Amino acid sequence: MKKVYLNVSTDILHYGHIALMKKAAELGELIVGVLTDEVVAQYRRAPLVPYEKRKEMIAQLSFVKEVVKQDTLSYETVIQQYRPDIVVHGDEWRIGGKSRIRADLLKLLDVYGGELVEFPYTEDEAINVLESTVYDRYAVPEIRRGMLKRLLGLKKSLRVLEAHNGLTGLVVENAKITTEDGMQKTFDAMWISSLCDSAARGKPDIELVDWSSKIDRINEIMEVTTKPIIVDGDTGGMPEHFVYNIQTLERIGVSAIIIEDKTGLKKNSLFGTEANQVQEEPEIFADKIRRGKQALKTKEFMIFARIESLILEKGMEDALHRARVYLQAGADGIMIHSRKKTPDEVFEFCHKLKAEYPETPIVAVPTTYNTVTEDVLSDNGVNIIIHANHLLRSAFPAMQKTAECILLDGCSGKRADQNCMPIKDVIRFIPVEMENQ
């Protein structure tokens, strides 16, 4: 009997999947490869159902001969290990991002005369509704809150972009490209920046926006998105207030907060020593972290300590000392900030801290050294890469230019229109359910 191979990555088995597997089983003895969580997270959302549960689900099907682990998108290892006579797949991958994987598979099969059998992809509105329901589960606070920590366990580094209102949240949620090797690149999470939130309200970045207003803005973003959220907590404020604010963030489904070890009137870090900025005593800041961790109700919510030593030119040893103190107080990770044009001091910090605390997540914001690629940052120990203010900064000059064109021309005609997306495209970008409200 022929040996047939088919891989599965789904969270939920519906009749389309069952029908495909039954057709595959009719061709011979069916081996089903279940993609690991790490592999799935490389090309789409991390699965809600973990690998072992998904494997167990497939193993219950009587027409499946064997269930095995597939720990890469490529079929090369599968071909070497099982040498299937037939590989089965839906026909939807002939075009789009996975077409490269398909082409590579055909070459592997051609070596020994294996066959690729493709069945028509099931087009059914009921299935679309079912899969949409699964997608909506990512927005549930209990699931969304823990997704950042889960992703840190599945991926070498996470890519994060700022959002400062519902519309920019949708941009982060939906932005995606397909690379040459067939991988889909998206943003893993959203950063709620105090700078961007303040600027969008026309206010200075000095902790002027109160927490009630900040939480309203976070809720606005959460209503239309599903990805994990990291909140810029500035200094965290008074410890007595901090513990209540993070309990609110935890309850509504935020994944993490980052607080910086400064005291007094907050000034933007990129001013460095040009502004009068005072670092908090390490033990006092550590106590704020400790009290915050004790106030939490779940293990999923994370508190990151942002260290300003390099910004204020206090040196590497001061930064490392503070990191040790904060981690011992319970911080879930460290954000190291720099305003240098190169990442050298950030990388030095990462290497030295990882030597002592190899599992500690490190966050970097490469605003001033922004030509360094995410791969290089990741290879040097950065686990969360935050592009901290780019949607705001790109929107502002476009809006300013459009306003000037209208003033110059006395109308909002051709020159202004050249800077604008058609209004129909704006409407299409908004989810239908919202549009109809």
Stockholm file with secondary structure:
# STOCKHOLM 1.0

chainA/1-437         MKKVYLNVSTDILHYGHIALMKKAAELGELIVGVLTDEVVAQYRRAPLVPYEKRKEMIAQLSFVKEVVKQDTLSYETVIQQYRPDIVVHGDEWRIGGKSRIRADLLKLLDVYGGELVEFPYTEDEAINVLESTVYDRYAVPEIRRGMLKRLLGLKKSLRVLEAHNGLTGLVVENAKITTEDGMQKTFDAMWISSLCDSAARGKPDIELVDWSSKIDRINEIMEVTTKPIIVDGDTGGMPEHFVYNIQTLERIGVSAIIIEDKTGLKKNSLFGTEANQVQEEPEIFADKIRRGKQALKTKEFMIFARIESLILEKGMEDALHRARVYLQAGADGIMIHSRKKTPDEVFEFCHKLKAEYPETPIVAVPTTYNTVTEDVLSDNGVNIIIHANHLLRSAFPAMQKTAECILLDGCSGKRADQNCMPIKDVIRFIPVEMENQ
#=GR chainA/1-437 SS CCEEEEEECCSSCCHHHHHHHHHHHTTSEEEEEEECHHHHHHHSCCCSSCHHHHHHHHHTCTTCCEEEEECSSSSHHHHHHHCCSEEEEEGGGGSSTTHHHHHHHHHHHHHHTCEEEEECCCCCHHHHHHHHHHHHGGGSHHHHHHHHHHHHHHCSCEEEEECCSHHHHHHHHHCEEECTTSCEEECCEEEECHHHHHHHTTCCTTTCSCHHHHHHHHHHHHTTCCSCEEEECTTCCCHHHHHHHHHHHHHHTCCEEEEESEESSCCCGGGGGGSCCEECCHHHHHHHHHHHHHHCSCSSCEEEEEECTTTTTCCHHHHHHHHHHHHHTTCSEEEECCCSSSSHHHHHHHHHHHHHCTTCCEEECCSTTTTSCHHHHHHTTCCEEEECSHHHHHHHHHHHHHHHHHHHHSSSSHHHHTTSCCHHHHHHHSCHHHHTC
#=GC SS_cons         CCEEEEEECCSSCCHHHHHHHHHHHTTSEEEEEEECHHHHHHHSCCCSSCHHHHHHHHHTCTTCCEEEEECSSSSHHHHHHHCCSEEEEEGGGGSSTTHHHHHHHHHHHHHHTCEEEEECCCCCHHHHHHHHHHHHGGGSHHHHHHHHHHHHHHCSCEEEEECCSHHHHHHHHHCEEECTTSCEEECCEEEECHHHHHHHTTCCTTTCSCHHHHHHHHHHHHTTCCSCEEEECTTCCCHHHHHHHHHHHHHHTCCEEEEESEESSCCCGGGGGGSCCEECCHHHHHHHHHHHHHHCSCSSCEEEEEECTTTTTCCHHHHHHHHHHHHHTTCSEEEECCCSSSSHHHHHHHHHHHHHCTTCCEEECCSTTTTSCHHHHHHTTCCEEEECSHHHHHHHHHHHHHHHHHHHHSSSSHHHHTTSCCHHHHHHHSCHHHHTC
//
